[in-house]
Amino acid sequence: MEPKIVAFIGAGGVGKSTLLERYRHRFEDDGRVVFVAEAAKQYFASHRMPEEMRFTAPVQGEIQ
């Protein structure tokens, strides 16, 4: 079976993190399911910048 990648994307405050945590809890004992840390949170934790720069195309391209 081919692996599937699921990503929750959307604007801030719409419930992506809440949904992710619910899925993480639902599948915590299923060895077939792996959760990966959110790329943007990891990126911004190590790259300090003004808030208005976070949504520019170059920064978003680096995150992807």
C-alpha positions in Angstrom: 0.0 0.0 0.0 1.3 3.4 -1.0 1.8 5.8 2.0 -0.6 8.8 2.1 0.3 12.3 3.3 -2.4 14.4 4.8 -1.9 18.1 5.6 -4.1 20.4 7.4 -3.8 23.9 5.9 -5.7 27.1 6.4 -5.8 30.5 8.0 -4.8 31.0 11.6 -7.5 30.2 14.2 -9.6 27.8 12.1 -8.8 24.7 14.1 -5.8 23.0 12.4 -3.9 22.3 15.6 -7.1 21.1 17.4 -7.9 18.8 14.5 -4.3 17.5 14.5 -4.4 16.7 18.2 -7.7 14.9 17.9 -6.3 12.7 15.1 -3.1 12.2 17.1 -5.1 10.9 20.0 -7.4 8.8 17.8 -4.4 7.0 16.1 -1.9 7.0 19.0 -1.8 3.2 19.1 -1.8 2.6 15.3 1.7 2.0 14.2 0.8 2.7 10.6 0.1 6.4 11.3 2.9 8.9 11.8 2.6 12.5 12.8 5.2 15.1 11.8 5.7 18.4 13.5 4.3 21.4 11.8 6.9 22.8 9.4 6.0 26.5 10.0 6.3 26.2 13.8 9.7 24.6 13.4 10.9 27.2 10.9 9.8 30.2 12.9 11.2 28.8 16.1 14.7 29.0 14.6 14.2 32.0 12.2 13.2 35.2 14.0 11.6 37.8 11.8 8.9 40.5 11.9 5.4 39.2 11.8 4.6 40.9 8.4 7.4 39.0 6.7 6.0 35.5 7.7 3.5 35.5 4.8 5.8 36.7 2.0 6.4 34.3 -0.9 10.1 33.8 -0.2 9.6 32.8 3.4 6.6 30.5 2.5 8.7 29.0 -0.2 11.5 28.1 2.3 8.9 26.5 4.6 7.6 24.3 1.8 
